[in-house]
């Protein structure tokens, strides 16, 4: 048996098919496609308390977090109602996102 016969195959190599996806999210921008974290947000109902880590542009910090209720979501942005006001975030900038439990009850002083 020649060394090449171990490598050669009578069948052509074929890439496995991609899994079927019912709905493929649209890209938020040409530079940054929608991330899996943004898809996580899309699966949550409005009103869910979330934390979203997202990219900052032009600041000294590279990313920051928004903690609050998910109040709006479209194909390009999401809006989180925080204690400081509504924060509109481009889905292309979302790095991490997850639902979080409600805030703890106030403590007696």
Contact map, one row per residue, 1 for C-alpha under 8 A:
1110100000000000000000000000000000000000000000000000000000000000000000000000000000000000000000000000000000000
1111110000000000000000000000000000000000000000000000000000000000000000000000000000000000000000000000000000000
1111111000000000000000000000000000000000000000000000000000000000000000000000000000000000000000000000000000000
0111111100000000000000000000000000000000000000000000000000000000000000000000000000000000000000000000000000000
1111111110000000000000000000000000000000000000000000000000000000000000000000000000000000000000000000000000000
0111111110000000000000000000000000000000000000000000000000000000000000000000000000000000000000000000000000000
0011111110000000000000000000000000000000000000000000000000000000000000000000000000000000000000000000000000000
0001111111000000000000000000000000000000000000000000000000000000000000000000000000000000000000000000000000000
0000111111110000000000000000000000000000000000000000000000000000000000000000000000000000000000000000000000000
0000000111110000000000000000000000000000000000000000000000000000000000000000000000000000000000000000000000000
0000000011111000000000000000000000000000000000000000000000000000000000000000000000000000000000000000000000000
0000000011111100000000000000000000000000000000000000000000000000000000000000000000000000000000000000000000000
0000000000111110000000000000000000000000000000000000000000000000000000000000000000000000000000000000000000000
0000000000011111000000000000000000000000000000000000000000000000000000000000000000000000000000000000000000000
0000000000001111100000000000000000000000000000000000000000000000000000000000000000000000000000000000000000000
0000000000000111110000000000000000000000000000000000000000000000000000000000000000000000000000000000000000000
0000000000000011111000000000000000000000000000000000000000000000000000000000000000000000000000000000000000000
0000000000000001111100000000000000000000000000000000000000000000000000000000000000000000000000000000000000000
0000000000000000111110000000000000000000000000000000000000000000000000000000000000000000000000000000000000000
0000000000000000011111000000000000000000000000000000000000000000000000000000000000000000000000000000000000000
0000000000000000001111110000000000000000000000000000000000000000000000000000000000000000000000000000000000000
0000000000000000000111110000000000000000000000000000000000000000000000000000000000000000000000000000000000000
0000000000000000000011111000000000000000000000000000000000000000000000000000000000000000000000000000000000000
0000000000000000000011111100000000000000000000000000000000000000000000000000000000000000000000000000000000000
0000000000000000000000111110000001000010000000000000000000000000000000000010000000000000000000000000000000000
0000000000000000000000011111000011000000000000000000000000000000000000000010000000000000000000000000000000000
0000000000000000000000001111110111000000000000000000000000000000000000000001000000000000000100000000000000000
0000000000000000000000000111110111000000000000000000000000000000000000000011100000000000011100000000000000000
0000000000000000000000000011111111000000000000000000000000000000000000000001000000000000000100000000000000000
0000000000000000000000000011111110000000000000000000000000000000000000000000000000000000000000000000000000000
0000000000000000000000000000111110000000000000000000000000000000000000000000000000000000000000000000000000000
0000000000000000000000000011111111000000000000000000000000000000000000000000000000000000000110000000000000000
0000000000000000000000000111111111100000000000000000000000000000000000000000000000000000000100000000000000000
0000000000000000000000001111100111110110000000000000000000000000000000000000000000000000001100000000000000000
0000000000000000000000000000000011111110000000000000000000000000000000000000000000000000001101100000000000000
0000000000000000000000000000000001111111000000000000000000000000000000000000000000000000000000000000000000000
0000000000000000000000000000000000111111100000000000000000000000000000000000000000000000000001111100000000000
0000000000000000000000000000000001111111110000000000000000000000000000000000000000000000001101111000000000000
0000000000000000000000001000000001111111111000000000000000000000000000000000000000000000000000000000000000000
0000000000000000000000000000000000011111111100000000000000000000000000000000000000000000000000001100000000000
0000000000000000000000000000000000001111111100000000000000000000000000000000000000000000000000001100000000000
0000000000000000000000000000000000000111111110000000000000000000000000001000000000000000000000000000000000000
0000000000000000000000000000000000000011111110000000000000000000000000000000000000000000000000000000000000000
0000000000000000000000000000000000000001111111010000000000000000000000000000000000000000000000000010000000000
0000000000000000000000000000000000000000011111110000000000000000000001000000000000000000000000000000000000000
0000000000000000000000000000000000000000000111110000000000000000000011111000000000000000000000000000000000000
0000000000000000000000000000000000000000000011111000000000000000000011100000000000000000000000000000000000000
0000000000000000000000000000000000000000000111111100000000000000000011000000000000000000000000000010000000000
0000000000000000000000000000000000000000000000111110000000000000001111000000000000000000000000000011110000000
0000000000000000000000000000000000000000000000011111000000000000011111000000000100000000000000001111000000000
0000000000000000000000000000000000000000000000001111100000000000111100000000000000000000000000001111000000000
0000000000000000000000000000000000000000000000000111110000000000111000000000000000000000000001111100000000000
0000000000000000000000000000000000000000000000000011111000000011110000000000000000000000000001111000000000000
0000000000000000000000000000000000000000000000000001111100000011100000000000000000000000100011110000000000000
0000000000000000000000000000000000000000000000000000111110000111000000000000000000000000000011100000000000000
0000000000000000000000000000000000000000000000000000011111101111000000000000000000000000000010000000000000000
0000000000000000000000000000000000000000000000000000001111100100000000000000000000000000000000000000000000000
0000000000000000000000000000000000000000000000000000000111110000000000000000000000000000000000000000000000000
0000000000000000000000000000000000000000000000000000000111111100000000000000000000000000000000000000000000000
0000000000000000000000000000000000000000000000000000000001111100000000000000000000000000000000000000000000000
0000000000000000000000000000000000000000000000000000000100111111000000000000000000000000000000000000000000000
0000000000000000000000000000000000000000000000000000001110111111000000000000000000000000000000000000000000000
0000000000000000000000000000000000000000000000000000111100001111100000000000000000000000000000000000000000000
0000000000000000000000000000000000000000000000000000111100001111110000000000000000000000000000000000000000000
0000000000000000000000000000000000000000000000000011110000000011111000000000000000000000000000000000000000000
0000000000000000000000000000000000000000000000000111100000000001111100000000000101000010000000000000000000000
0000000000000000000000000000000000000000000000001111000000000000111110000000000111000000000000000000000000000
0000000000000000000000000000000000000000000000001110000000000000011111000000000111100000000000000000000000000
0000000000000000000000000000000000000000000001111100000000000000001111100000000111000000000000000000000000000
0000000000000000000000000000000000000000000011111100000000000000000111111000011110000000000000000000000000000
0000000000000000000000000000000000000000000001100000000000000000000011111000011110000000000000000000000000000
0000000000000000000000000000000000000000000001000000000000000000000001111100011100000000000000000000000000000
0000000000000000000000000000000000000000010001000000000000000000000001111111111000000000000000000000000000000
0000000000000000000000000000000000000000000000000000000000000000000000011111110000000000000000000000000000000
0000000000000000000000001101000000000000000000000000000000000000000000001111100000000000001000000000000000000
0000000000000000000000000011100000000000000000000000000000000000000000001111110000000000011100000000000000000
0000000000000000000000000001000000000000000000000000000000000000000000001111111000000001111000000000000000000
0000000000000000000000000000000000000000000000000000000000000000000001111101111100000001111000000000000000000
0000000000000000000000000000000000000000000000000000000000000000000001111000111110000111100000000000000000000
0000000000000000000000000000000000000000000000000100000000000000011111110000011111000111100000000000000000000
0000000000000000000000000000000000000000000000000000000000000000001111100000001111111110000000000000000000000
0000000000000000000000000000000000000000000000000000000000000000011110000000000111111110000000000000000000000
0000000000000000000000000000000000000000000000000000000000000000000100000000000011111000000000000000000000000
0000000000000000000000000000000000000000000000000000000000000000000000000000000011111100000000000000000000000
0000000000000000000000000000000000000000000000000000000000000000000000000000000011111110000000000000000000000
0000000000000000000000000000000000000000000000000000000000000000000000000000001111011111000000000000000000000
0000000000000000000000000000000000000000000000000000000000000000010000000000001111001111100000000000000000000
0000000000000000000000000000000000000000000000000000000000000000000000000000111100000111110000000000000000000
0000000000000000000000000000000000000000000000000000010000000000000000000000111100000011111011000000000000000
0000000000000000000000000001000000000000000000000000000000000000000000000001110000000001111111000000000000000
0000000000000000000000000001000001100100000000000000000000000000000000000011110000000000111111000000000000000
0000000000000000000000000011100111100100000000000000000000000000000000000001000000000000011111000000000000000
0000000000000000000000000000000100000000000000000000011100000000000000000000000000000000111111100000000000000
0000000000000000000000000000000000101100000000000001111000000000000000000000000000000000111111111000000000000
0000000000000000000000000000000000101100000000000001111000000000000000000000000000000000000011111000000000000
0000000000000000000000000000000000001100000000000001110000000000000000000000000000000000000001111100000000000
0000000000000000000000000000000000001101100000000111100000000000000000000000000000000000000001111110000000000
0000000000000000000000000000000000001001100000000111000000000000000000000000000000000000000000011111000000000
0000000000000000000000000000000000000000000100011110000000000000000000000000000000000000000000001111100000000
0000000000000000000000000000000000000000000000001110000000000000000000000000000000000000000000000111110000000
0000000000000000000000000000000000000000000000001000000000000000000000000000000000000000000000000011111000000
0000000000000000000000000000000000000000000000001000000000000000000000000000000000000000000000000001111100000
0000000000000000000000000000000000000000000000000000000000000000000000000000000000000000000000000000111110000
0000000000000000000000000000000000000000000000000000000000000000000000000000000000000000000000000000011111000
0000000000000000000000000000000000000000000000000000000000000000000000000000000000000000000000000000001111100
0000000000000000000000000000000000000000000000000000000000000000000000000000000000000000000000000000000111110
0000000000000000000000000000000000000000000000000000000000000000000000000000000000000000000000000000000011111
0000000000000000000000000000000000000000000000000000000000000000000000000000000000000000000000000000000001111
0000000000000000000000000000000000000000000000000000000000000000000000000000000000000000000000000000000000111
